[in-house]
Amino acid sequence: MSPTRSLVESALLSGLAVVLFLAAQFLPVVGVGFSLLAPAPLVILGLRHDLKKAVLGLAISTLLAAVFLGPLSALFFLLGFGVLGVGLGFLAKRCGTSVEVLLYGILLSLGSKLLLMVIAGKVTGINPFQLDSAEMTAMIDRIFSFYETSGMSKEYLETVREQFTQSIAVLPLIFPTILTVAAALDCYLSYAVSAWVLRRIGGPYLPPLPPFSRWRFPKSVFGALLAAVVLTLLGSRGTEWNLALRAGTNLRMLVNFLFLLQGLSLLWYYLGGAGARRGGRVLRGVVIIVAVLVPLFSTLLVLAGIGDMWLDFRSRYRRNES
């Protein structure tokens, strides 16, 4: 590809990413779909061109976002979409498998989101890791004062208020887990959507993702679970949320999330056996959503994920393919 054509293509891809980002900001419902498509041009940019041209294209698109939406939105575009998009394309050229690309991509996504949180905290004065208890109490008072005027039972409202207050108080403590899961989900969706776009338009492809029914995590996850238990026991000796207790709680939540994913993969595998064509993917998706939202079922899925890590049920009990 000639230098001139390379620059023109980089500029077009950068402009397309900004257009999709603008559509995601201004279109109410379909904007969610555009937000998923926004990283795709940047992934193609990082995949088809060298790092220098990709970074230059990202700088141009960030400048365009600042012109149309202002500096804060441009910062959100850069750290929320741009770095991850270009990074996935760059990693895809140097890593052999999609698992490697996703692993490094999640770290890149997490780093960019942490930087975004730090800068946003400096600008707004709100630290998501340590929310102001007085402001949170005032916000809860305003919410429940509205429901009190609507005639709801005071006893019921007091019970709900106590549960709500406890949940809000825990949010800053588990914020690292929330941010990590968000970074992983963002990276996976960006990769999957970009891979789909590239298959449709042709050209270089991203390494194919393994099917969800074949996802399995290594047994070393239990080492992280053991570390979480030890940290929680050490931290529970104090009277407050110390560093060990926070680290143990967040690590245990992340491990439970991996167990849940393993259980969902196992369920998806067996739902895809005989009769799957008649039921279709929609029915399988509905079953998965219900299983996640109902606490009893999600607990059973976590237990199934733990058992599958040790026993590999898919090898022992194969689904009916006839």
C-alpha positions, 0 to 999 in steps of 0.5 A: 500500500502506497504512503498516500493511500495509507494516509487517506485510509487512516483518515477515513477510518478515523473519521468513521470512528468519530461518526459512529461515536457521535451517533452513539451519543445523540441517537437514543435507543440505536445508539447502543449499537453504534457504541459497539461498532465505534471501536471497529474502524480503529481495530481495522486501523491498528490491524492494517497499518503500522503503529505510527499511522494508527496512533496518528489516526487516533490523534486525528479522531480524538481531535475531531471528537473534541471539536464536535463534543468538547474535551471531556467527551474527546477524553472519553473517546480516547480512553474508552474506545480509541486506545482499546480499538487500536490496541486490539488491532496492533495485538492481533498482528503480533499474537497467535491466538485470540485468547492472547489478544483478549488477555492483553486487550483486557489489561489495556482496557483496564489500564485506560479505564483506570486512567480515565477514572483518575482524570475524571476524578481530578476534574469532577472531584468525585473519587469512585473508590471513596464516595462521600458518605454525607453526599450519599446519605443526602441522595438516599434521603431525597430518593426515599422522601419521594416514595414516602409522599406517594403513600407507601408503607413506612415500615417497608420503606425503612427495610428497603432503605437499610438494604439500599444503604448497605449496598451503596456503602459496599460499592466503593469497596468492590469498585475494582471488581466492577471495573475489571469485569467492565473492562473484560466485557468491553474488550470482548464485545469490541473484539467480537463486533470487530471480527464480525465487521471484518468478516463482512467487508473482507481483508485481514481477519482477527484470530477466531474466538473459541465458541462459548460452549468450549470456554474452560478456565485453568485449575489455577483459578483455585489458587486465586480462590485460596489467596482470596480466603487467606486475605479475607481471614487476615483482614477480618481480624480488624474492625474496619475494611483494611487493605487485606479484606478489600483485596480478598473480597474483590479477588473472591468476587472475580473468581466467582465470576469466572466460576459463573462463566464456566457454568454458563459455558457448560450450560450452553454446551448441553443446550446445544445438543440434539434439538438445538436447531428446533429451539434456536439460539433465542431460546438458549439465550433466554434460558441463560438470562433467566439462569443468571438473574435468578439467585438460586440458578446462578448459585447452581451455575457457580457450583457447576463451574467449580465441578467442571474445572475439576472433572471436565463434564464435557469430556465425560458426558458428551451431549447428544448430537444425533 
